[in-house]
Amino acid sequence: MTRHVAVIDIGKTNAKVALVDLADMREVALRRMANAPVADGPYPHHDVELLWSFILDSLTGINRKQRIEAISITTHGATGVLVDAAGELSLPVLDYEFTGPDALAQDYDAIRPAFAETGTPRLPVGLNLGAQLFWQQRNFPAEFAKAAAMLMYPQYWALRLTGVAANEVTSLGCHTDLWNPWKADFSSLVDKMGWRRLMTPVRPAKDQLGPILPELATRTGLDPQTPVFCGLHDSNASLLPHLLSDTPPFSVVSTGTWVVSMAVGGNTIALDAARDTLVNVNALGDPVPSARFMGGREFSLLTEGHSEDWTEADVATVLSGKTSLLPSTQQGSGPFPYHTAAWLNTDGINNGQRFAAISFYLALMTATCLDLIGANGSTIVEGPFARNRLFTRMLAAATARAVTASEAATGTSIGAALLASDHRPAQGKGERIEPPAGPVWANYVRAWRAAADTHS
């Protein structure tokens, strides 16, 4: 049985290589680096060569201390890579926060498929991968014409590791406009634009694409037969352990740069494309109602330079005085995409109270996302926000359902590692938080919701 799996985890803010011990479902080694786009060249893009050096150095260092038995991959979404017949970049890997695609928004809107076909809402900048490809083809026709394949981001790294080109549904089905989740095939846009020729075979996330290339085995010291698995989108990696172990209905909130809420077995509800709801496709190939907002980015901006210490007295003061932050500090996405952020009842607040109000804001935004996708049953929080007790307590209050704060340092790494195993994980481990007793929490929730709905 495979036990030690190295997971390459490329997030929008940080890149990591984690060694996961599948025997007890935990990370036993972790290498990390900041991941920021570079501004040189034709447009802001990802520094894939710097990331590649980091990946190889991390695999080498980890393997010296504990033999790596397999490699899996997970990355952020909204990112595709155009490569030529030799596997080299045809164009730099575009940063989805680049505003360039907005210049062609009117033309793109005229040809993109309807929400009913793809489950993809229309999003700004490059958050719809189809808009990125449309913009690249218009602005760099010669380079685009040389592309032999378009790979989703996890599978680009798999190509570099194995030489095998593939694609996979969790990344294709994540607000790209390129995938029809109901037919499990590429959308009408792909054929309309003549892009089907670029689409490599779609393989299951848990497919073993091959062993690492011989030169990489020499470079890293890994066994030449070390298998590399196809990989998947990061939020769906967080969801996978629960798909394998938990009984619906439940929802998973994956937190990082983005806070992505996914409902499994919830209430049937019409999704509102104008509020950043979408249909994800999970690692088993099934559609999953989802919603998200840029909560990790908001947290970083709101807390920068401020203390994160707080007391129960601070919490009581915020709840009773209804000190609150209204959406949205990051506009253009999320359940209130065009609302302007505003603070209420802030006279005399200290740093602890400010931090509590920020945590409550993020929890209430998450609860709104869960409402929009018909979530039911318990909620599992993965990633950094699972360690924020103010967030999990308010989320339990706002949903009136139990919240489990996952113990895993990075839920994405655990989920991605499971691709290399037939092991079914134990039901989600972590602290279970029940909705707080007493009216003060419920009153705060009602006041925030009323203010958020009327504020713009």
NORJOSUL-V908663 format. One record per pair of residues at least 6 apart in sequence whose ideal C-beta (glycine too) atoms are under 8 Angstrom apart, sorted by the first residue. I is the first residue (numbers start at 1). GAP is how many residues later the second one is. Records with the same first field share a line. If there is no record, write none. Layout:
I->GAP + GAP
//
This chain:
1->21 + 420 + 422
2->20 + 67 + 68 + 418 + 419
3->18 + 19 + 20 + 66
4->15 + 16 + 17 + 18 + 24 + 62 + 63 + 64 + 65 + 66
5->14 + 15 + 17 + 63 + 64 + 65 + 66 + 67 + 411 + 412 + 415 + 416
6->11 + 12 + 13 + 14 + 52 + 53 + 56 + 57 + 62 + 64 + 65 + 66
7->9 + 10 + 11 + 12 + 13 + 64 + 65 + 66 + 67 + 405 + 406 + 409 + 410
8->8 + 9 + 47 + 63 + 64 + 65 + 66 + 67 + 149 + 223
9->6 + 7 + 8 + 9 + 64 + 65 + 66 + 225 + 401 + 403 + 404 + 407
10->6 + 25 + 41 + 63 + 64 + 65 + 66 + 143 + 147
11->24 + 64 + 65 + 223 + 245 + 246 + 401
12->23 + 64 + 244 + 245 + 246
13->21 + 22 + 243 + 244 + 283 + 284 + 287
14->18 + 19 + 20 + 21
15->17 + 18 + 19 + 20 + 36 + 39 + 40
16->14 + 15 + 16 + 17 + 394 + 397
17->13 + 14 + 37 + 38 + 41 + 42 + 45
18->9 + 11 + 12 + 13 + 392 + 395
19->8 + 9 + 10 + 11 + 43 + 47 + 49
20->6 + 7 + 8 + 393 + 394 + 396 + 397
21->6 + 7
22->395 + 396 + 398 + 399 + 401
25->216 + 383 + 389 + 400 + 401 + 404
26->382 + 383 + 388
27->381 + 382 + 383 + 386 + 387
28->38
29->33 + 36 + 37
30->379 + 380
31->23 + 26 + 27 + 30 + 31
33->21
35->11 + 16
36->11
37->7 + 8 + 9 + 10 + 58 + 60 + 61
38->6 + 7 + 8 + 9
41->51
42->49 + 50 + 97 + 98
43->49 + 51 + 52 + 55 + 57
44->50 + 51 + 53 + 54
45->47 + 48 + 49 + 50
46->33 + 46 + 47 + 48 + 49
48->33 + 41 + 45 + 108
52->108
55->102
56->160 + 163 + 164
59->9 + 12 + 161 + 163
60->159 + 160 + 161
62->6
63->157 + 158 + 159
64->157
67->156
68->154 + 158
69->157 + 351
70->156 + 157 + 158 + 159 + 350
71->90 + 141 + 155 + 156 + 157 + 158 + 349
72->156 + 157 + 159 + 344 + 345 + 347 + 348
73->81 + 82 + 84 + 85 + 88 + 155 + 156 + 157 + 158 + 159 + 343
74->80 + 157 + 158 + 159 + 160 + 163 + 338 + 339 + 341 + 342
75->78 + 79 + 82 + 96 + 156 + 158 + 159
76->77 + 157 + 158 + 180 + 181 + 182
77->76 + 94 + 97 + 98 + 99 + 156 + 157 + 158
78->18 + 48 + 49 + 50 + 51 + 54 + 96 + 97 + 98
79->14 + 15 + 17 + 50 + 73 + 74
80->13 + 49 + 52 + 53 + 70 + 71 + 72 + 73 + 96
81->8 + 12 + 69 + 70 + 71 + 72 + 75
82->7 + 8 + 9 + 51 + 54 + 61 + 62 + 65 + 67 + 68 + 116
83->6 + 7 + 64 + 65 + 66 + 67 + 68 + 73 + 76 + 82
84->6 + 62 + 63 + 64
85->63
87->72 + 73 + 76 + 78
90->53 + 54 + 56 + 57 + 58
91->45 + 49 + 52 + 53 + 56
93->60 + 63
94->6 + 32 + 38 + 42
95->31
96->29 + 30 + 31 + 33 + 36
97->28 + 29
98->27 + 28
99->26
100->26 + 35 + 39
101->7 + 24 + 25 + 27 + 30 + 31 + 33 + 34
102->22 + 23
103->32
104->27 + 30 + 31 + 34
105->26
107->27 + 31
108->22 + 23 + 26 + 27
109->13
111->23 + 78 + 81 + 82
112->10 + 16 + 18 + 19 + 65 + 77
113->7 + 64 + 67 + 74 + 75 + 76
115->6 + 7 + 156 + 158
117->63 + 65 + 70 + 71
118->58 + 59 + 60 + 61 + 62 + 63 + 69 + 161
119->54 + 62 + 152 + 159 + 160 + 161 + 168
120->8 + 55 + 56 + 57 + 158 + 159
121->54 + 152 + 153 + 155 + 156 + 157
122->6 + 151
123->52 + 153 + 209 + 210
124->208 + 209
125->207
126->6 + 9
127->48 + 206
128->47 + 48 + 49
129->46 + 47 + 48 + 49
130->46 + 47 + 48 + 59
131->46
133->17 + 60 + 62
134->59
136->7 + 8
137->7 + 56
147->51
148->50
149->16 + 49 + 50 + 51
150->17 + 45 + 48 + 49 + 50
151->8 + 14 + 15 + 16 + 49
152->15 + 16 + 19 + 20 + 81
153->18
154->14 + 17 + 76 + 77 + 78 + 79
155->10 + 11 + 12 + 13 + 16 + 45 + 75 + 76
157->74
158->6 + 8 + 51 + 70 + 71 + 72 + 73
159->6 + 7
161->51 + 52 + 55 + 67
162->47 + 48 + 49 + 50 + 51 + 66
163->47 + 50
164->45 + 46
165->35 + 36
166->34 + 35 + 36 + 37 + 41 + 43 + 64
167->32 + 33 + 34 + 35 + 36
168->34 + 35 + 36 + 37 + 62 + 63 + 64
169->10 + 15 + 33 + 36 + 112 + 116
170->35 + 62 + 63 + 66 + 110 + 111 + 112 + 113
171->61 + 62
172->6 + 7 + 14 + 30 + 109
173->6 + 8 + 106 + 107 + 108 + 114
174->59 + 61 + 62 + 104 + 106 + 107
175->103
177->10 + 12
178->8 + 9 + 11 + 12 + 17
179->6 + 7 + 8 + 102
180->6 + 7 + 8
181->98 + 100 + 106
182->105
184->101
186->10 + 13
189->6
190->6 + 9
203->6 + 27
204->26 + 79 + 81
205->24 + 25 + 26 + 27 + 31 + 78 + 214
206->23 + 24 + 77 + 213 + 214
207->22 + 23
208->19 + 20 + 21 + 22
209->19 + 20 + 21
210->17 + 18
211->6 + 13 + 14 + 15 + 16 + 17
212->8 + 10 + 12 + 14 + 16
214->10
216->6
217->6 + 7 + 9
227->193
229->190 + 191
230->189
231->185 + 188
232->8 + 51 + 183 + 184 + 187
233->47
234->20 + 22 + 178
235->19 + 23 + 25 + 27 + 45 + 55 + 57 + 177
236->26 + 44 + 45 + 46 + 47 + 52 + 179
237->46 + 174 + 175 + 176 + 177 + 178 + 179
238->14 + 16 + 22 + 144 + 145 + 173 + 174 + 177
239->13 + 15 + 23 + 25 + 43 + 44 + 49 + 176
240->42 + 43 + 175 + 176 + 178 + 179
241->170 + 173 + 174 + 177 + 184 + 187
242->8 + 10 + 22 + 138 + 186
243->21 + 39 + 40 + 41
244->174 + 180 + 181
245->179 + 180 + 181 + 182 + 183
246->18 + 134 + 181 + 182
248->16 + 17 + 18 + 129
249->14 + 15 + 16 + 17 + 126 + 127 + 128
250->14 + 15 + 127 + 128 + 129 + 130
251->10 + 11 + 12 + 13 + 15 + 119 + 122 + 124 + 125 + 126 + 127 + 128 + 129
252->9 + 10 + 12 + 127 + 128 + 130
253->6 + 7 + 8 + 9 + 113 + 117 + 126 + 127 + 128 + 129 + 132 + 142
254->6 + 7 + 8 + 128 + 129 + 157 + 158
255->40 + 41 + 126 + 127 + 128 + 129 + 130 + 131
256->40 + 127 + 128 + 156
257->37 + 39 + 40
258->34 + 35 + 36 + 37 + 38 + 39
259->33 + 34 + 35 + 36 + 37 + 103 + 106 + 107 + 110 + 126
260->20 + 30 + 31 + 32
261->29 + 30 + 31 + 105 + 108 + 109 + 112 + 114
262->18 + 20 + 26 + 27 + 28 + 111
263->25 + 26 + 27 + 107 + 110 + 111 + 112 + 113
264->24
265->111 + 112
266->23 + 107 + 108 + 109 + 110 + 111
267->107 + 108 + 109
268->106
269->20 + 103 + 104 + 105
271->6 + 7 + 8 + 18 + 101 + 102
272->100
274->63
275->16 + 59 + 60 + 61 + 62 + 97
276->15 + 16 + 17 + 57 + 58 + 59 + 61
277->12 + 13 + 14 + 92 + 95 + 96
278->12 + 13 + 14
279->8 + 9 + 10 + 11
280->7 + 8 + 9 + 10
281->6 + 7
282->6
283->132 + 136
289->84 + 85
290->83
291->44 + 78 + 79 + 81 + 82
292->41 + 42 + 77
293->35 + 37 + 40 + 41 + 42 + 72 + 73 + 76
294->36 + 39 + 40
295->67 + 70 + 71 + 90
296->88 + 89
297->33
298->30 + 31 + 32 + 64
299->59 + 63 + 86
301->28 + 29
302->23 + 27 + 56
303->52 + 55
306->45 + 48 + 49
307->44 + 45 + 48
308->47
309->42 + 43 + 46
310->42 + 43 + 45 + 46 + 80
311->41
314->36 + 38 + 39 + 41 + 42
315->41 + 75
316->124
317->6 + 32 + 36
318->6 + 31 + 35 + 38 + 39 + 42 + 126
319->121 + 122 + 124 + 125
320->120
321->24
322->22 + 23 + 121 + 122 + 125 + 126
323->20 + 21 + 22 + 23 + 26 + 30 + 31 + 33 + 34
324->19 + 20 + 21 + 33 + 36 + 37 + 120 + 123 + 124 + 127
325->16 + 17 + 18 + 19 + 32 + 33 + 35 + 36
326->13 + 15 + 16 + 17 + 18 + 35 + 122 + 125 + 126 + 129
327->7 + 8 + 9 + 12 + 14 + 34 + 38 + 125 + 128
328->6 + 8 + 9 + 11 + 12 + 13 + 37
329->12
331->6 + 7 + 8 + 9
332->6
334->31 + 35
335->30 + 33 + 34 + 37
336->29 + 32 + 116
338->118
339->113 + 116 + 117
340->115 + 116
342->113
343->14
344->107
346->8
349->8
355->35
356->34
359->29 + 31 + 32 + 35
360->30 + 31 + 34 + 84 + 88
361->87
362->23 + 29
363->27 + 28 + 29 + 30 + 31 + 32 + 34 + 35
364->30 + 34 + 81 + 84 + 85 + 88
366->25 + 29 + 32
367->27 + 28 + 31 + 32 + 78
368->81 + 84
370->9 + 29
375->24
376->25
377->24
378->23 + 24 + 25 + 26 + 54
379->16 + 17 + 20 + 22 + 23 + 24 + 25
380->23 + 24 + 26 + 48 + 50
381->10 + 11 + 14 + 22 + 23 + 24 + 25
382->24 + 26 + 29 + 30
383->23 + 27 + 28 + 29
385->6 + 7
386->6 + 19 + 20 + 21 + 44
387->18
389->16 + 44
392->11 + 13 + 39 + 41
393->40 + 43 + 48
394->47 + 51
395->8 + 38
396->6 + 7 + 37 + 38 + 39 + 40
397->38 + 39 + 44 + 45 + 47 + 48
398->47
399->36
400->35
401->34
402->30 + 31 + 32 + 33
403->29 + 30
404->24 + 26 + 27 + 28 + 29
405->25 + 26 + 28
406->22 + 23 + 24
407->22 + 23 + 24
408->6 + 21 + 22
414->11
418->7
435->6
//
